[in-house]
Amino acid sequence: MTPLTEEEMAARPMNLEEVMEYLRVGRNVALKLFQSGEIGGRKVGREWRTTRGAIDTWLDSGKRPADTE
């Protein structure tokens, strides 16, 4: 199996736990980011999903979570 390219990694779906690990934040902060729409995502069943690309776009924008401003 070949390693994923950067483009493939950016498009790969991530669940809440993966987002928490990637951003090194707790569950409540990650949920607020999803619920406020700060990072693009959607609910699939009972789980939030997003892509690494959406998170990277939010990080590149320089915005901070709303509750820490």
Helices and strands as residue ranges (DSSP letters): H 6-11, E 13-15, H 16-23, H 27-36, E 42-44, E 47-51, H 52-61, G 66-68
